[in-house]
Amino acid sequence: MRRLALAAMVLAVGCAPAGSSSAGGSADGGEPPELFGFGSSASAERIAMWDIDVRPDGEGLPSGSGTVAEGEQVYLAQCIACHGPTGTEGPNDVLVTREPWEEWPAGRTVGGYWPYATTLYDYIVKAMPQLTPGTMTADETYAVIAYILYLNDLVPEDAVMNAETLPAIEMPYRDRFVPDDRTGGSVIR
């Protein structure tokens, strides 16, 4: 084991560029360099590319649209493996409840988990599909949201989701969420 560790250290030092050390300092053991020489400046275009947050009022939603029927096809291609054929099976989170929303609680599903429908867009575009997040287009994302909301009886079968219609969806438990208005930083009151 000791020989293996020694060999790994020799290999690491031997493969390091001339004038550097594996410890990050200079070859003579002095201070690390002021500039490491990797990365790049954040241009306005690069920042805009990563500025993908969506607010409850819909600010940040991109153009595009999707229907319930289109969303069913996206769901079958991208979501079924993790959420089951009807969104109630899993093995991952259950997305759909068949219980009436008037009964509290109707379940920890899409309708009862988030107070704003726009959060669906924000979450899906950043985290789904699980193995390839961020790969769905805006149209596909709007479509799968329309389908999931339809399965939860929150929109009709002919619903079209886009930057105007999605923020207008009233989630069933919106008024049951309690804002965290504590003050004092890490002090809990």
Salt bridges, closest charged atoms under 4 A:
GLU59 OE1 - ARG55 NH1 3.42
ASP122 OD1 - LYS126 NZ 3.08
GLU170 OE2 - ARG174 NH1 3.37
ASP180 OD2 - ARG182 NH2 2.47
